[in-house]
Amino acid sequence: MRRAALLCACAMTPLAIAAGAGPGTRTEPLWEAGAGIGGAHFPDYRGSDRSRNYPFPVPYFVYRGEFLSADRNGVRGLLVQNERLDLDASVGASLPVDSSRDPVREGMPDLRPTLELGPSLNVTLWRNDDRRKRLDVRLPVRAGMTLESHPRFIGWQLFPHLNLDVRDPAGLDGWNLGLLAGPVFSDARHNRYFYEVAPEFATPERPAFTPGGGFAGMEYLAAVSKRYPKLWVGGFVRYDTLGGAAFADSPLVTSKHYFAAGFGIAWILGESTERVAVNPFDERSVR
């Protein structure tokens, strides 16, 4: 997956603020901070048959504020105050690709690393009485830009999907499991950045190709994490299929399957003395 941040988080879950601490709540520090290490295995891009292993630092930060929260579920502002509706931020990224090291891209411009940002509307469809399980539909929309001295806008992506969060799966106390599945849609500008072969870069083995926008394959993700007293651990696996994608016929697509995985570990180095009430199965402030 092009989102290394998923090593540090399961999928984002809705945020709600209640009037006061009630039964089943506990107190936690207002903020926690730490750092660690991780590793991941990513293809160069969706559709590439070339993969690499990447080590990277893992920052750990949790903030349980009344109007802003940041935890394993992501960063969420209280934009919509509703038990079943949440509007928060969606973030993604892509890795750089050196075209001289990829035979199908040889002679073409390198791919710069990118950052994707946008809102996500999340709707809770179901949750059980003790809030250990929750099913959401999530509608993140993200705009992409290159990370370089003169950033370029590279288009939009839409990721409608279903997300299931499970606390203490299979009786494993303290673990969190997130399962996600859904289609990906991208506009023509985004697809051209990754999959276009301009006429000046065409060869007998690599014909010119200009993709349109539309369906961009299916995404399936599983992520797990656990918070120990002074340690956080987590990991993910992701599988995508690109059959029927608008860019599937690009000569730069050398695999219709995409697999990525990673793990992370972080040590908790500090926390606030101020504590707030938190629902143990909702990870939400209940001031």
Beta strands, then each sheet from edge to edge (+ up, - down):
strand 1: 26-29
strand 2: 31-43
strand 3: 51-64
strand 4: 68-71
strand 5: 74-77
strand 6: 85-94
strand 7: 114-127
strand 8: 133-146
strand 9: 153-158
strand 10: 161-167
strand 11: 175-186
strand 12: 214-228
strand 13: 231-241
strand 14: 257-271
strand 15: 275-279
strand 16: 284-285
sheet 1: 1+ 15- 16+
sheet 2: 5+ 4- 3+ 2- 14+ 13- 12+ 11- 9+ 8- 7+ 6-
sheet 3: 5+ 4- 3+ 2- 14+ 13- 12+ 11- 10+
end
